Amino acid sequence: MALTMHRPDERLGCELYINDEKDLFRFLMNNKEEIEKEVGSKLEWREAKKACRVLQYRFGFDIEKPKDHAAHFDWLLERAATFKKVFGTWVIKFQQ
């Protein structure tokens, strides 16, 4: 899992990075609707040759506005906890 900040787009992100494990990504994709329901929002699903990603973004992060940082960082922490809980469960299902 990765938490990211992209300053030019004023974007924060939480992502599940799946390196060289197409079967896992396809398993998750086959359960996309249920996973998104458990996460509580639509996600961006990116399949590539080597690494795949499942992402969620939050826009409007301005590093020049420190008064807003706490709310943005709370969002990152909450998303990380949710991704860990939801995707952790699905990875265990995949391994069984």
Buried (B, 14 or more C-beta within 10 A) or exposed (E): EEBEEEEEEBBBBBBBEBEEBBEBBEBBEEBEEEBBEBBEEEBEBEEEEEBBBBBBBBEEBEEEEEEEEEEBEEBBEEBBEBBEEBBEEBBEEBEE
